[in-house]
Amino acid sequence: MDPESKRFWEIDFLRGIAVILMISYHAIYDLVYFGTVHIDLSNGVWFYVPRIIAGSFILLVGVSLTISYSRAKERLHGFRLYAKYLRRGAWIFSWGLLITLITWIFVRQEFVVFGILHFVGVSIILAYPFLRRRNTNLILGILFIAAGLLLQNLSTDSFWLIWLGIAPAGFRTIDYFPVIPWFGVLLIGLFAGNVLYPLGRRIISLRDESSNELVASLCLVGRNSLPIYLIHQPVLIALLYLVGALDISPFLSGL
């Protein structure tokens, strides 16, 4: 295999773990949403669980971007190099728009306006000037997160600032990842990527565990995180319904 295109198993492995945790959390979320179990997911440890899972995804996006950039800049230059990330970001953002449409149809009052796919798509484009930075990204990342803490209590009458993290009072959505503070997590991922994988190469010695069946399975999941994300909720709801864990009849009758 060409070393310039080689995937690092540990990144796929960690992403695979995050996918499994995401699916597990969403199973619990569905049970709560459809009234099967009664848990307050907005308080205590349940408030932090989805944010930790999503934060790990976003951090790994940042790490992966630095590796991709280090390799791509050897064969692409100028606008062609930027266009690579412009196309990639627009592609992922378009999937976010599909999620917006689907949730507007099925979850009208809490449909997704700027969820994690919207965020990742926009962030891949915004991240381009920062891809070669290291310590600057760590500082800016911390500042973005701190700014998010300050903005969380602000509201506005404008609908157009939602993507930044300033939403109208009473705004509700089932998936919300504004640029502030989450771009800060991605910037910290860029910092980590440039420290651990400078020039697209791993600098620490790590035994290859990818032949282990469990590790290989999780790596496979990690390599296919986008399609899994797109289909996991309808599949999950269908499975829970088939085993009798969900009663979605009242929901369907209300469509």
C-alpha positions as CSV (number, residue, x, y, z in Angstrom):
1,M,0.0,0.0,0.0
2,D,1.2,3.5,-0.8
3,P,2.3,5.0,2.5
4,E,0.9,8.4,1.5
5,S,-2.6,6.9,1.3
6,K,-2.3,4.5,4.3
7,R,-5.0,4.8,6.9
8,F,-4.1,4.8,10.6
9,W,-6.0,2.0,12.2
10,E,-6.1,3.7,15.6
11,I,-8.1,6.7,14.2
12,D,-10.6,4.4,12.5
13,F,-10.8,2.3,15.8
14,L,-11.5,5.4,17.9
15,R,-14.1,6.6,15.4
16,G,-15.7,3.2,15.4
17,I,-16.0,3.2,19.2
18,A,-17.7,6.7,19.0
19,V,-20.2,5.3,16.4
20,I,-21.1,2.4,18.7
21,L,-21.6,4.8,21.6
22,M,-23.6,7.1,19.4
23,I,-26.0,4.3,18.4
24,S,-26.3,3.2,22.0
25,Y,-27.2,6.7,23.2
26,H,-29.7,7.2,20.3
27,A,-31.4,3.9,21.3
28,I,-31.9,5.3,24.7
29,Y,-33.0,8.7,23.2
30,D,-35.6,6.9,21.0
31,L,-37.0,5.0,24.0
32,V,-37.4,8.3,25.8
33,Y,-38.7,10.2,22.8
34,F,-41.5,7.7,22.2
35,G,-42.3,7.5,25.9
36,T,-41.2,3.9,26.5
37,V,-38.8,4.9,29.3
38,H,-38.7,8.1,31.4
39,I,-35.3,9.6,31.8
40,D,-34.4,13.3,31.9
41,L,-31.7,13.5,29.2
42,S,-31.1,17.2,29.8
43,N,-29.7,16.9,33.3
44,G,-26.9,15.1,35.1
45,V,-24.6,12.7,33.3
46,W,-27.1,12.3,30.4
47,F,-26.5,16.0,29.5
48,Y,-22.8,15.3,28.9
49,V,-22.9,11.9,27.3
50,P,-24.0,13.0,23.8
51,R,-21.6,16.0,23.9
52,I,-18.7,13.8,24.8
53,I,-19.5,11.4,22.0
54,A,-20.0,14.2,19.4
55,G,-16.9,16.0,20.7
56,S,-14.8,12.8,20.1
57,F,-16.1,12.7,16.5
58,I,-15.3,16.4,15.9
59,L,-11.9,16.0,17.4
60,L,-11.1,13.1,15.1
61,V,-12.4,15.2,12.1
62,G,-9.7,17.7,13.0
63,V,-7.0,15.1,13.3
64,S,-8.0,13.5,10.0
65,L,-8.0,16.9,8.2
66,T,-4.3,17.5,9.1
67,I,-3.3,14.1,7.8
68,S,-5.3,14.6,4.6
69,Y,-3.8,18.1,4.1
70,S,-0.3,17.0,4.7
71,R,-0.6,14.4,2.0
72,A,-2.7,16.4,-0.5
73,K,-0.4,19.4,-0.5
74,E,2.3,17.3,-2.1
75,R,0.2,16.9,-5.3
76,L,-2.2,19.8,-5.2
77,H,-1.5,23.5,-5.0
78,G,-3.4,26.8,-4.8
79,F,-7.1,26.8,-5.4
80,R,-7.0,23.1,-6.4
81,L,-6.0,22.2,-2.9
82,Y,-8.6,24.4,-1.3
83,A,-11.2,23.1,-3.8
84,K,-10.7,19.6,-2.4
85,Y,-11.9,20.7,1.0
86,L,-14.6,23.0,-0.5
87,R,-16.1,20.0,-2.3
88,R,-15.8,17.8,0.7
89,G,-17.4,20.3,3.0
90,A,-20.2,21.0,0.6
91,W,-20.8,17.3,0.1
92,I,-21.2,16.7,3.9
93,F,-23.3,19.9,4.3
94,S,-25.7,18.6,1.6
95,W,-26.3,15.5,3.6
96,G,-27.1,17.8,6.5
97,L,-29.7,19.5,4.4
98,L,-31.3,16.1,3.7
99,I,-31.5,15.5,7.4
100,T,-33.1,19.0,7.7
101,L,-35.8,18.0,5.2
102,I,-36.5,14.6,6.7
103,T,-36.8,15.9,10.2
104,W,-38.9,18.8,9.0
105,I,-41.3,16.2,7.7
106,F,-41.3,13.8,10.7
107,V,-40.3,16.0,13.6
108,R,-41.7,19.3,12.6
109,Q,-41.5,21.3,15.8
110,E,-37.9,20.2,16.6
111,F,-36.4,19.7,13.1
112,V,-32.7,19.9,12.6
113,V,-31.6,23.4,11.5
114,F,-27.8,23.1,12.0
115,G,-26.9,19.7,13.2
116,I,-23.6,17.9,13.3
117,L,-23.4,17.2,9.5
118,H,-24.1,20.9,8.8
119,F,-21.4,21.8,11.3
120,V,-18.8,19.3,9.9
121,G,-19.5,20.5,6.4
122,V,-19.1,24.2,7.2
123,S,-16.1,23.5,9.5
124,I,-14.1,21.6,6.8
125,I,-14.3,24.7,4.6
126,L,-13.6,27.1,7.5
127,A,-10.7,25.0,8.7
128,Y,-8.6,25.4,5.6
129,P,-6.5,28.5,6.8
130,F,-5.8,26.6,10.1
131,L,-4.7,23.3,8.7
132,R,-0.9,24.0,9.0
133,R,-1.1,25.7,12.4
134,R,-0.3,24.0,15.7
135,N,-0.1,26.0,18.9
136,T,-2.3,28.7,17.4
137,N,-5.1,26.2,17.0
138,L,-4.9,25.1,20.6
139,I,-5.2,28.7,21.8
140,L,-8.0,29.6,19.4
141,G,-9.8,26.3,20.2
142,I,-9.9,27.2,23.9
143,L,-11.1,30.7,23.0
144,F,-13.9,29.3,20.8
145,I,-15.1,27.0,23.6
146,A,-15.0,29.8,26.2
147,A,-17.0,32.0,23.8
148,G,-19.5,29.3,23.5
149,L,-20.0,29.4,27.3
150,L,-20.6,33.1,27.1
151,L,-23.1,32.9,24.2
152,Q,-25.2,30.0,25.6
153,N,-27.4,32.4,27.6
154,L,-27.8,34.9,24.7
155,S,-30.8,35.0,22.4
156,T,-31.8,37.0,19.4
157,D,-34.9,37.6,17.2
158,S,-32.9,36.7,14.1
159,F,-33.1,33.1,12.8
160,W,-29.9,33.6,10.8
161,L,-27.4,33.5,13.7
162,I,-28.4,30.0,14.8
163,W,-25.4,28.5,12.9
164,L,-23.1,30.7,15.1
165,G,-24.6,29.7,18.4
166,I,-27.1,32.6,19.0
167,A,-30.6,31.3,18.7
168,P,-34.0,32.8,19.2
169,A,-35.6,32.4,22.6
170,G,-37.4,29.1,22.9
171,F,-35.5,27.5,20.0
172,R,-35.8,23.7,20.1
173,T,-34.1,21.1,17.9
174,I,-33.1,17.5,18.2
175,D,-29.6,18.1,16.9
176,Y,-27.7,21.3,17.3
177,F,-23.9,21.9,16.8
178,P,-23.2,25.6,16.2
179,V,-19.8,26.9,15.1
180,I,-19.3,28.5,18.5
181,P,-18.2,26.5,20.5
182,W,-17.8,23.4,18.5
183,F,-15.3,24.7,16.0
184,G,-13.0,25.1,19.0
185,V,-13.1,21.3,19.5
186,L,-12.2,20.8,15.8
187,L,-9.3,23.3,16.1
188,I,-8.0,21.3,19.1
189,G,-8.2,18.3,16.8
190,L,-6.1,20.1,14.3
191,F,-3.6,20.9,17.0
192,A,-3.5,17.2,18.0
193,G,-3.2,16.1,14.4
194,N,-0.2,18.3,13.7
195,V,1.5,17.2,16.9
196,L,0.9,13.5,16.6
197,Y,0.9,13.1,12.8
198,P,3.2,15.8,11.3
199,L,3.6,15.6,7.5
200,G,0.8,12.9,7.6
201,R,3.0,10.4,9.4
202,R,2.6,8.9,12.9
203,I,5.5,9.9,15.2
204,I,4.8,7.5,18.0
205,S,5.5,3.8,17.9
206,L,2.2,1.9,18.0
207,R,1.8,-1.8,17.6
208,D,-0.6,-2.7,14.7
209,E,-3.7,-4.3,16.3
210,S,-5.8,-4.1,13.1
211,S,-5.6,-7.9,12.6
212,N,-7.5,-8.4,15.9
213,E,-11.1,-9.3,15.0
214,L,-12.7,-6.9,17.4
215,V,-10.4,-4.1,16.4
216,A,-10.9,-4.8,12.7
217,S,-14.7,-4.7,13.2
218,L,-14.6,-1.4,14.9
219,C,-12.2,0.0,12.3
220,L,-14.7,-1.0,9.6
221,V,-17.4,0.8,11.5
222,G,-15.1,3.8,11.8
223,R,-14.3,3.9,8.1
224,N,-18.1,4.0,7.3
225,S,-19.2,6.4,9.9
226,L,-21.1,8.7,7.5
227,P,-23.4,6.1,5.9
228,I,-23.9,4.5,9.3
229,Y,-24.9,7.9,10.7
230,L,-27.3,8.5,7.9
231,I,-29.2,5.2,8.2
232,H,-28.8,4.2,11.8
233,Q,-31.9,6.1,13.2
234,P,-34.5,4.6,10.9
235,V,-32.9,1.2,11.2
236,L,-32.7,1.6,15.0
237,I,-36.4,2.7,15.3
238,A,-37.5,-0.2,13.1
239,L,-35.6,-2.8,15.2
240,L,-36.9,-1.4,18.5
241,Y,-40.4,-1.4,17.0
242,L,-40.1,-5.0,15.8
243,V,-38.9,-6.2,19.2
244,G,-41.8,-4.4,20.9
245,A,-39.7,-1.8,22.6
246,L,-41.4,1.1,20.8
247,D,-45.0,2.0,20.0
248,I,-44.8,4.5,17.2
249,S,-48.4,4.2,16.1
250,P,-49.5,7.5,17.8
251,F,-46.6,9.2,16.2
252,L,-47.4,7.9,12.7
253,S,-51.1,8.9,13.1
254,G,-50.0,12.4,13.8
255,L,-48.1,12.8,10.5
